[in-house]
Amino acid sequence: MDGQSPIHGGPEKEGPVSASPSRRAWGRFRRNPLGFWSFVIFTVLVVLSLFAEVLSTDKPLVVRYEGQTYFPVLRDYAEKTFGGDFETPADYLDPFIRERITQNGNWAVYAPNPYGPKTLNYFAKLPNPSAPSRDNFFGTDDRGRDLLAQLIYGFRVSVLFALALTVLGVVLGIVTGAIQGFFGGKTDLAFQRFIEIWGSMPELYLLIIFSAIFSPSVALLLILLSLFGWMGLSDYVRAEFLRNRQMDYVRAARALGVGNSRIMWRHILPNSMTPVVTFLPFRMSAAILALTSLDFLGLGVPPGTPSLGELLSQGKANIDAWWISLSTFAVLVLTLLLLTFMGDALRDALDPRKADK
Amino acid sequence: MTAPTPGTGMPAHLLEVKDLRVSFAGKEVVHGVNFRIAPGEKLALVGESGSGKTVTALSLLRLAQNAEISGVASLFGLEPMSVGRDLLSISERALRGIRGEEVAMIFQEPMTALNPLFTVGDQIAEVLELKQALSKRQAWDAAVEALAATGIAEPARRAQSFPHQLSGGQRQRAMIAMALACRPRLLLADEPTTALDVTLRIQILELLSDLQRQTGMAVLMITHDLNLVRKFADRVAVMEDGHLVEEGAVARVFANPQHAYTRKLIDSRPVRDVVGQSAATGEPPVMLASRLRVGYAVPIPGVRGWFRKGEFVAVKGADFSVPPGRTLGIVGESGSGKSTLALAALGLIPHSGELQAMGRRWGPDAAGNQAIRRLVQVVFQDPFSSLSPRMAVEEIVGEGLLVHEPSLSPADRRERVIAALADVGMGEIQFPGLLQRYPHEFSGGQRQRLAIARALIVQPQLLVLDEPTSALDVTIQKQVLQLLQKLQRERGLSYLLITHDVDVIRAMAHQVMVMKDGEVLETGPVDQVLDRPEHPYTRILVSAQD
């Protein structure tokens, strides 16, 4: 008898390439229409907002003036260039400049929404805040800035901030959780006590104190929030590492003499990512909400930065200017809803009990 | 409520199953099964995992979740001319009256089948209160009586125990007591002894036989263990892939199996095919241990435990040696310390005493051990947890080379991986794109081959085999054992084989060491230990599987 006797049963599907577990999870995610389309829409919105400087700016994209081509989006031109009186940069919302560059065979292409986030229209026909009109599709806020531009840039700041905060929190959470779970014992004990102490610090008061000491900036906010944002995830990763480190495949790797770092990185980490990935969209939406609430309280991004929280607080101050609160609210709800749908779909896709058909 | 069945007028049957089909989400797993059980008859339903035998039993009581069931399963009453009730079509309410009272079930794993939050007495009494409308007192007394009938010592005290306070055998007895409390006419027993140690298996089997004789109930025993069928059943039905391929009296089927699959099952007992008994003299042993002792730190309850830890000694001084090209079999029940001994042999847990591999000792620093790691490799029991689900075959099998021969180029490494896979009988021909496949696409036996290839690729001298086949079906087990025997013959590998299965020892081992509760009871050549056991425990162990 030889050991090469035919092997009982073959794999169910025949094919040259097989799908890794993460690819199969992605396939399950794609089969969930609500989650998948939320993902598509959210991605499109984020990519569009990355091009906000082209979509919503007070400077024309291209100007053809007296045989010369100018790109005001890319660089500043003095008013004199277009027949004005001053050396100062041209104000393209000025009816005089507008007339110079659009008549007598000259032409200019304006952005779809011809206002930037900080643009004050000195030539507005209505008092501030003004209701939606042909000039400002979503109206203006109480300082006369275009609301649509505010929302686009505010959305971008929120999403990018949330992305950065999530990445920082995930990296910190994975590293600390992995160390605790993998080494266990005294390391784990010490780290857990540290987390308990660290977690009981009053985050909000620290924020208030720090915003009094340092000048407020997005970077400072990011650092402060991520210092406190990693603990929840770290516990999940720790539990996964504790479970996985005593699996037979880890023992087999140890018996082969594989080093600790490779065991952590190649063997345990890929099998411990489920809670991390599942929580990603929920962490994003929590981060967006955190930034919005801090901005609402005036503890967030420095004044002048477009932000959804600041718009909400304007809406509260100008309760009769319904367009401010309503549109901001709509943007927030849409963002959070898309993230929640994605999170639900991800959770289903990564559920080990749901076999794919 | 009662469905007229064509079986009317045939009082010789207690249960008649006709054309039973079960499917899950549109996929049929049981394809039209027919069988009958007479009152007081012991029928064994035999098959490998995935053959549909458990689903068949669960469907009879409509306990299979999300299953679509069709067919007829008529349960006949005691009167000779009674009309059968179709268990598959009567109302849920009527079925609830039958479950537990006329047809009861016991499960494989008593730890999960008993509710951990109630005492076993409460759980048995609950059945009696519901089914026989006894008062609380009467039900409790009856529960104690039922426990006493299963031979549990001190039944009155045991009735007040929670499941975790009982041993495995006692839990299984408690579950049998619960199932039999209402004196059912039919007992469905789903692998009732598989989770138990071999010495307990006999006791439980004898208990079931005794109770069956006393009460005259019929038993449908679901099992994969042919020894058990031979000892227990009157008739046997063999299932393969959802079909019932053969049925008949046990003696007839074993003596003269008709179907090819039945023959394969009966032939699947491992065959000894290894090199001769005597080890080549003069050559130093591959592994040598003397007074090997392994202890674990365990918490001490109470305030004292805040400051120091207790110690549980899992291996209490073992002496053994593994000669080159030979197999040392270590046999014992769960908790005997044999798996701890395997981990110590692999240098994965600290130990005291002497333990050498090829004359080198395990040291405290990882770098010094690297050379021994190459010599001593391992194959674990559970093929599903021993391969990382997120690594492809090439990376799993080739990992040892990354560690021990880092200078190898990727192309050379791939060649070695392909060669190692070929050694275990796996190649591109059977599995196109083999190297890029992930473990979930392979069956248990194939995964075990991958695990062997992973160990072989670094060309070790000694393989530690920790229950290498006990998670596999019998026919697959035979193939894997044949592969291991062939590798030993061709390469002169030494094996440290750890198992609870005397059949596997008989087929593989040259030397045997019997362990119990961390102590070595008996050591010697395989034929001496198995044929002329000296220790009474070894005698029980050997007789349990014959």
Boltz contact constraints between the chains, C-beta under 6 A:
constraints:
  - contact:
      token1: [A, 1]
      token2: [B, 273]
      max_distance: 6.0
  - contact:
      token1: [A, 1]
      token2: [B, 482]
      max_distance: 6.0
  - contact:
      token1: [A, 2]
      token2: [B, 486]
      max_distance: 6.0
  - contact:
      token1: [A, 3]
      token2: [B, 482]
      max_distance: 6.0
  - contact:
      token1: [A, 3]
      token2: [B, 483]
      max_distance: 6.0
  - contact:
      token1: [A, 3]
      token2: [B, 486]
      max_distance: 6.0
  - contact:
      token1: [A, 4]
      token2: [B, 425]
      max_distance: 6.0
  - contact:
      token1: [A, 5]
      token2: [B, 479]
      max_distance: 6.0
  - contact:
      token1: [A, 8]
      token2: [B, 445]
      max_distance: 6.0
  - contact:
      token1: [A, 8]
      token2: [B, 476]
      max_distance: 6.0
  - contact:
      token1: [A, 9]
      token2: [B, 443]
      max_distance: 6.0
  - contact:
      token1: [A, 11]
      token2: [B, 441]
      max_distance: 6.0
  - contact:
      token1: [A, 16]
      token2: [B, 432]
      max_distance: 6.0
  - contact:
      token1: [A, 16]
      token2: [B, 433]
      max_distance: 6.0
  - contact:
      token1: [A, 17]
      token2: [B, 433]
      max_distance: 6.0
  - contact:
      token1: [A, 17]
      token2: [B, 436]
      max_distance: 6.0
  - contact:
      token1: [A, 18]
      token2: [B, 436]
      max_distance: 6.0
  - contact:
      token1: [A, 18]
      token2: [B, 437]
      max_distance: 6.0
  - contact:
      token1: [A, 18]
      token2: [B, 438]
      max_distance: 6.0
  - contact:
      token1: [A, 18]
      token2: [B, 441]
      max_distance: 6.0
  - contact:
      token1: [A, 20]
      token2: [B, 438]
      max_distance: 6.0
  - contact:
      token1: [A, 21]
      token2: [B, 389]
      max_distance: 6.0
  - contact:
      token1: [A, 21]
      token2: [B, 390]
      max_distance: 6.0
  - contact:
      token1: [A, 247]
      token2: [B, 385]
      max_distance: 6.0
  - contact:
      token1: [A, 248]
      token2: [B, 380]
      max_distance: 6.0
  - contact:
      token1: [A, 248]
      token2: [B, 385]
      max_distance: 6.0
  - contact:
      token1: [A, 248]
      token2: [B, 386]
      max_distance: 6.0
  - contact:
      token1: [A, 249]
      token2: [B, 386]
      max_distance: 6.0
  - contact:
      token1: [A, 249]
      token2: [B, 387]
      max_distance: 6.0
  - contact:
      token1: [A, 249]
      token2: [B, 388]
      max_distance: 6.0
  - contact:
      token1: [A, 252]
      token2: [B, 386]
      max_distance: 6.0
  - contact:
      token1: [A, 254]
      token2: [B, 348]
      max_distance: 6.0
  - contact:
      token1: [A, 255]
      token2: [B, 346]
      max_distance: 6.0
  - contact:
      token1: [A, 255]
      token2: [B, 378]
      max_distance: 6.0
  - contact:
      token1: [A, 256]
      token2: [B, 400]
      max_distance: 6.0
  - contact:
      token1: [A, 256]
      token2: [B, 403]
      max_distance: 6.0
  - contact:
      token1: [A, 257]
      token2: [B, 370]
      max_distance: 6.0
  - contact:
      token1: [A, 257]
      token2: [B, 373]
      max_distance: 6.0
  - contact:
      token1: [A, 257]
      token2: [B, 403]
      max_distance: 6.0
  - contact:
      token1: [A, 258]
      token2: [B, 403]
      max_distance: 6.0
  - contact:
      token1: [A, 267]
      token2: [B, 388]
      max_distance: 6.0
  - contact:
      token1: [A, 270]
      token2: [B, 390]
      max_distance: 6.0
  - contact:
      token1: [A, 271]
      token2: [B, 390]
      max_distance: 6.0
